[in-house]
Amino acid sequence: MRWLSGRRSRAVEPASYTQAVSKDAVVCREMGCTRAEFLSWLPDAVRGSKFRIQDNRIHIGYGGGEVLIEIDERPERRIGRLVLPVLLVCTRFSGVDEGAREEFLRHFDLATRRGGG
């Protein structure tokens, strides 16, 4: 992904770039939230699917397979006096077909989106 200036973005490619991969896929992105905030959003984000938290890994049974989410707190971003938390979130799909994977990501994105403005 590139900025309008042509400079490559440090952000990981968005989820839509995973469409042409097998049933095993990984989507990573940086989110502007803390670990605690992320975990508080999780029940709604996984639409009531059963999940288990083990350290920084979340195991979710979904679509006949498994979704494994790994989270890693990164150094804060500072823009002047503004300080933003950074959480690297990698979502690994195992045995989940493309349609179910896209549906999971679509709902997950909506549930974890923050309003602004």
C-alpha positions in Angstrom: 0.0 0.0 0.0 1.3 3.5 -0.8 0.5 7.0 0.3 -0.6 9.6 -2.2 3.0 10.8 -2.2 4.1 7.4 -3.6 5.8 6.5 -0.3 5.2 3.0 0.9 2.9 2.8 3.9 4.2 1.0 7.0 0.7 -0.5 7.5 0.1 -4.0 6.5 -2.0 -4.6 3.4 -5.8 -4.6 4.1 -7.8 -7.8 4.4 -9.2 -7.6 0.9 -5.8 -8.7 -0.5 -6.4 -12.2 0.9 -9.2 -13.0 -1.5 -7.3 -15.3 -3.8 -5.6 -17.6 -1.3 -6.3 -21.1 0.0 -8.3 -22.0 3.1 -5.2 -21.3 5.2 -4.6 -17.5 5.2 -3.1 -14.8 7.5 -4.1 -11.2 7.7 -2.1 -8.8 9.8 -2.8 -5.2 10.6 -2.0 -2.5 13.1 -4.9 -1.2 15.2 -5.0 2.0 17.3 -6.1 0.4 20.5 -4.8 -1.2 23.7 -4.9 -4.9 24.5 -7.7 -4.3 27.1 -9.8 -2.4 24.6 -9.3 -5.1 21.9 -10.4 -7.8 24.4 -13.4 -5.8 25.4 -14.6 -5.7 21.8 -13.9 -9.4 21.1 -17.3 -11.0 22.1 -19.2 -8.8 19.6 -16.4 -9.0 17.0 -16.7 -12.8 16.8 -20.5 -12.7 16.7 -21.0 -15.0 19.7 -18.6 -17.7 18.5 -16.9 -19.5 21.3 -13.4 -18.4 21.9 -10.5 -19.1 24.3 -7.8 -16.6 25.3 -4.4 -18.0 26.0 -1.8 -15.2 26.7 -1.8 -13.1 23.5 -3.6 -15.7 21.4 -7.3 -16.0 20.9 -8.6 -19.3 19.5 -12.0 -19.2 17.8 -14.0 -22.0 16.2 -15.5 -20.6 13.1 -16.8 -21.8 9.7 -15.8 -25.4 10.2 -12.3 -24.5 11.0 -10.3 -22.3 13.4 -9.4 -18.7 13.5 -6.3 -17.8 15.6 -5.8 -14.2 16.5 -2.4 -13.2 17.9 -2.0 -9.7 19.4 1.2 -7.9 20.2 1.5 -4.5 21.8 3.8 -2.2 19.9 5.5 1.1 20.8 3.0 4.0 20.9 2.9 6.4 18.0 3.5 10.1 18.8 2.2 12.9 16.7 3.1 16.1 18.5 1.3 15.8 21.9 -1.0 13.1 20.6 -0.1 9.6 21.8 -1.7 6.6 20.1 -1.6 3.0 21.2 -0.5 0.4 18.6 -1.6 -3.2 18.6 -0.4 -5.6 15.9 -3.2 -8.0 15.2 -2.6 -11.1 13.1 -5.6 -13.3 12.2 -4.8 -16.8 10.9 -7.5 -18.9 9.3 -7.1 -22.6 9.2 -9.7 -24.7 7.3 -12.0 -21.7 6.8 -13.2 -21.2 3.2 -13.0 -17.9 1.4 -16.6 -16.8 1.8 -16.6 -17.5 5.6 -13.3 -15.8 5.9 -14.5 -12.7 4.2 -17.7 -12.6 6.3 -15.7 -13.0 9.5 -13.3 -10.1 8.5 -16.2 -7.9 7.4 -18.0 -8.3 10.7 -14.8 -8.1 12.8 -13.8 -4.8 11.1 -17.2 -3.3 11.8 -17.2 -4.4 15.4 -13.8 -3.0 16.1 -14.1 0.2 14.1 -13.9 3.4 16.1 -16.0 6.4 15.3 -14.3 9.7 14.9 -15.2 13.2 13.7 
